[in-house]
């Protein structure tokens, strides 16, 4: 092969390589552009989701939280049973309308992530408490059973009711007589728990009709 032919072949190979490399670069640039558009779309979607989460009101966060405690509906009873996580101590709206969630003993990244999932947003405030909501409910159930039992037929302790107080993480017990002796008798006969707070109360009107 002549030197000229060799040189021509060499130039053709260089041109071919250049053309191939140019096409290759175009393909790479196209792939990068598509990836950037995709990432931008995903970021916009994430930002929109975060914005939606942050704009939820305390009422909406609280409603979502309560719904998250509902188990599957029983086919036989069609009643939704509530199941609370062990860290949960109650929840309420503060004066600013913010959702405050009581968390037993201490919080963690795992608990806070769970709360964001349950609430559908990250606008809630975590407040540490001592007793779980399940503990309070168990105590409430025992007192409710006593109220309806024969032992309370004559209402010896002037026991008119109770309510779970989420803000203070306790149970208020309403007695007509809050003397030390009556409270001690109540604790011996009905229930003794450190989270019970005894409050002076008048006999409710409907009880006046029932008990007289």
C-alpha positions, 0 to 999 in steps of 0.5 A: 500500500502506498504512503498516500493510501496509508495516510488516507486510511489513517485520516479516515480512521481518525474521522470515524473515531471522532464521529463515533466519539461525538455520537457517544458524547451526545448519548452521554449528554442526553442521558445526563439531561434526562437524569437531571430532569428526572431528579428535578421532578423527584425533588419537586415532588418531595418538596411538595410533599414536605410542604403539604406535611408542614401545612397540616393543622394541629387538628388534621395531624391529631385526626390522622394520629387517632386514625392510625390507632385503629385496628382492622374492623372485626367482622363479627362486631364491626367495631374498630379496636384501638391499639396504642404504641407503648411510647404513647402517653396522650395528645392534645392541642395547645393554646396555639393550636399545635398538636402536642404528643406525650411520649413516655420517658424519652423520645428517639429518632425512631419514635419521631419518624413513627409519629410523622408517619402516623400524623401525616406530617411533622408539625407535632410537638413532643412532650415527655411524660411518665405514664403510657396511655395504655396504663391510664386506660387500664386504670380507667377500665377498672374504675368503670367496672367498679362504678357499675358493680354492686359494691358501688350500689350505695356509693360509699365513697361518693364516687361520681366519675373520672376522666383521662387528662391528656395534658397532665398525663393523669386521671382525675377522679371526681369525689363528693368527699375528698377528705384524706380518710375517704381517699385512702378508703377509695384507694384500698377498695377501688384502685391505687395508682400514682397518676390518680388526682382526686377532685371535689365534685358535686353529685351530677343531676342524672345520678341524683335521679338514679341514686335517690 
